[in-house]
């Protein structure tokens, strides 16, 4: 049976789930990351934390798929800017 994985990069964590072709939930997992507030009214996050959390969540659900993954769907928080330095980081 084919398996689909969904990944949501939200404002406080990454969540992944695996469903079969009939829509049955096989597994779900999440990993949180911090919201930094360096000044009043400011909110920041480290994109590296998004990546780490996404890998953790996907690995957890992938264990239930027995290698049958045929697709991946992605969703993410809206209206966020990610700025890069001169080295592309």
C-alpha positions as CSV (number, residue, x, y, z in Angstrom):
1,X,0.0,0.0,0.0
2,X,1.3,3.5,-0.9
3,X,2.1,6.0,1.9
4,X,2.0,9.8,1.8
5,X,3.8,12.0,4.3
6,X,2.7,15.5,5.2
7,X,4.9,18.1,6.8
8,X,3.8,21.3,8.4
9,X,6.4,23.9,9.4
10,X,4.4,25.9,11.9
11,X,5.1,28.8,14.1
12,X,6.1,26.7,17.1
13,X,7.1,23.4,15.7
14,X,7.2,20.9,12.8
15,X,4.6,18.2,12.5
16,X,4.6,15.2,10.2
17,X,2.1,12.5,9.5
18,X,1.9,9.4,7.4
19,X,-1.3,8.2,5.8
20,X,-2.0,5.3,3.5
21,X,-3.8,5.5,0.2
22,X,-7.2,5.1,1.9
23,X,-6.5,8.1,4.2
24,X,-5.8,6.1,7.3
25,X,-3.4,7.7,9.7
26,X,-0.4,5.5,10.2
27,X,1.8,7.8,12.4
28,X,2.2,11.4,13.5
29,X,5.1,13.1,15.2
30,X,6.2,16.6,16.1
31,X,9.2,18.5,17.2
32,X,9.2,22.0,18.7
33,X,11.5,24.9,18.3
34,X,11.9,28.2,20.2
35,X,10.5,31.6,19.3
36,X,13.2,34.2,20.2
37,X,12.1,37.6,21.5
38,X,15.2,39.8,21.6
39,X,13.2,42.9,22.1
40,X,9.6,43.7,23.1
41,X,7.3,43.2,20.1
42,X,10.0,41.2,18.1
43,X,9.7,37.5,17.3
44,X,12.5,35.6,15.5
45,X,13.3,32.0,14.7
46,X,16.4,30.3,13.5
47,X,15.7,28.5,10.2
48,X,18.2,25.9,11.2
49,X,15.8,25.0,14.0
50,X,13.0,24.4,11.4
51,X,15.3,22.1,9.5
52,X,16.3,20.1,12.5
53,X,12.7,19.7,13.8
54,X,11.5,18.7,10.3
55,X,14.1,16.0,10.1
56,X,13.2,14.7,13.5
57,X,9.4,14.6,12.8
58,X,9.9,13.0,9.4
59,X,12.2,10.3,10.7
60,X,9.7,9.4,13.4
61,X,6.9,8.8,11.0
62,X,9.1,7.3,8.3
63,X,9.7,4.3,10.6
64,X,6.1,3.3,10.2
65,X,6.1,3.4,6.4
66,X,8.2,0.3,5.5
67,X,9.7,2.2,2.6
68,X,6.4,2.7,0.8
69,X,6.4,6.5,0.6
70,X,5.3,7.8,-2.8
71,X,4.8,11.4,-2.0
72,X,5.4,14.3,0.3
73,X,3.2,17.3,1.0
74,X,4.5,20.5,2.5
75,X,2.9,23.4,4.4
76,X,4.4,26.3,6.2
77,X,3.8,29.5,8.2
78,X,2.9,32.5,6.1
79,X,4.3,36.0,5.8
80,X,7.7,35.2,7.3
81,X,10.9,36.7,5.9
82,X,14.1,34.7,6.0
83,X,17.2,36.9,5.4
84,X,20.6,35.5,4.3
85,X,24.0,36.7,5.1
86,X,26.8,37.2,2.5
87,X,27.6,33.4,2.7
88,X,24.0,32.4,1.9
89,X,23.1,31.4,5.4
